[in-house]
Amino acid sequence: MNRLYMFTDFENLKLKDLKSHINCMPPERIEKFNKLSMPQDKLNCVVAYFLLFFALKECCLSAPRLPISFLYGKNQKPRIKTLPNLHFNISHTHKAVVCAISSNEIGVDIEKIRPINLKISSRICTKSEQKLIENSRNKQKMLLEIWTKKESYAKMTGSSVFENFLQLDTSTLPRTFCFERDGFIISLSFSGAKVDFLEPTRVLAREILDLM
């Protein structure tokens, strides 16, 4: 099983709409929420959690009740306590959240296509990747593609975000691929059988609000 869910309906969802949802999160999620200062970051934190809950209700016959209980592994990678054979990963950027569900280890990363400082390529890209960027018509987009592939792979393996990034060449990463949707770059990495593409299931604001 491999599923991908995407939320971009922020025009119809504000932080005030989710006040009754916040106390339905586990204590560690509430603590993270309270530490955030920017309203969009707070909103992303809540939406990401309930997008996961939406995905679990769709995918699992025995979806957990709220609040979801997590176990934490290497580098604090979370697992669902009552669903030990299910894997998930979440990522968010400006005005977009994605959640991937799988029966195998999975990693997902999303970034908004935007101007980005190309100088950071020297800190995260191999020589062959830097050459790809140099030869690309859209250098900034190519850098975002490389970055999200590395992020998704690191999240799938449970390694540190910057661990061995200069040795990690995206052209040789197994079962890792990248695509564009609505001005966002999405990358996925799998540990199981090769998956070529996952079309995101779009989730609307009313579907998040109807979870309560």
Buried (B, 14 or more C-beta within 10 A) or exposed (E): EBBBBBBBBBEEBEBEBBEEBBEBBBEEBBEBBEEEEEEEBBBBBBBBBBBBBBBBEEBBEEBBEBBBEBEEEEEEBBBBEBBEEBBBBBBBBEBBBBBBBBEBBBBBBBBBBEEBEBEEBEEBBBEEBBEBBEEEEEBBBBBBBBBBBBBBBBBBBEBEEEEEBBEBBBEEBEBBBBBEBEEBBBBBBBBBEEBEEBEBBEBEBEBBBEEE
